[in-house]
Amino acid sequence: MTAPLISKLPHSQFSIFTLIGRMAREHNALNLSQGFPNFETDPKLIDLVTKAMKEGANQYAPMEGIYSLREVISDKIENLYGKHYSPDKEIIMVAGATQGIFTAITAVVHKGDEVIIFKPAYDCYEPAIEINGGVPVYVQMQGKDFKIDWEAFRALITPKTRLVIINTPHNPSGSILSSEDMNELSASLRGTNIMVLSDEVYEHMVFDGNSHESVSKYPDLAERSFVMASFGKTFHVTGWKMGYCAAPTEMMKEFRKVHEFNVYAVNHPIQKALVPYLQEASNYLGLSPFFQRKRDLFLKAIASSRFNCSPTRGTYFQLLDYSNITDEADVDFASRLIKEKGLASIPISVFSVDQLDQQQLRFCFAKTDDTLLKAAEIINSI
């Protein structure tokens, strides 16, 4: 008789993205739930990948990633945020930010270590903590504009606190951390050995003249932080699963130990293609105005609806408040919109402490204009 299987994630169920995606397919709904664009990739980037494959970049890349790409990334970070990361010792290519996040957590979190997470939070953080024996500790962001209570955060720091995870621009809320927030975080951690994992996959999608506050801009934070970035999100090629991690040398040593025996190397031709593509800074600096135009198109098209909202400040997600429409729980309302109206969105309560329900749904506007206008027709009819 075989021994019973003991789950390492006994409380883990299908994610909300899987459930909503399945329901959207069953009901042939217009899908603004999941965070992937439905428009074409830049043909120049496709051509560069094709060229790299034809020129033979089809075998393993170096474990850390090709040096020329790490060098371009180092220059990019220094130009944007004033922090130099050694291409040789402090940057590594990852198979998407989710893999990088899992690797960073695995590298530094030990059994019984506490990891502070700001909720609502993207759903890949907690399983990675739990599977490594860590203990998630939650700070619920405040109000419908998702502000951080820094006194509440500081009250949760204990001798067991190993890591703090931040995410800016923030998924699912679309909020951004300000320079004041970053200074609060820096001051709170000063004099401790607590590390930071900064999820910055939407760094190039910040709107209305605001700036992205990377931990790389803050020396006290940069010296204790893993920075996670995603080319899949940046260049709307989420299926490529390509990103990078930047971190101080000693932290990167531990990251590499896990990465080598988990992934080893990531897609070689895509790395080759990204070198010349990143050398043209407009390919990423032009994304904020590109997505702000889409946000504004979507919001203008639903201006006469019964939903309330404040324009999102970052990411390509917009929250809509339906409290003037119904008292239903957000999960129930999202389900009903799929079944009765043919429109899919993501309820926010599933990402919050104790499923706090503020009657908000998340819609992705990284879609063609035609898709957004079709969605607006449905929203205006509700």
Order of alpha helices (4+ residues) and beta strands (2+ residues): alpha-beta-alpha-alpha-beta-alpha-beta-alpha-beta-alpha-beta-alpha-beta-alpha-beta-alpha-beta-alpha-alpha-alpha-alpha-beta-alpha-beta-beta-beta-alpha
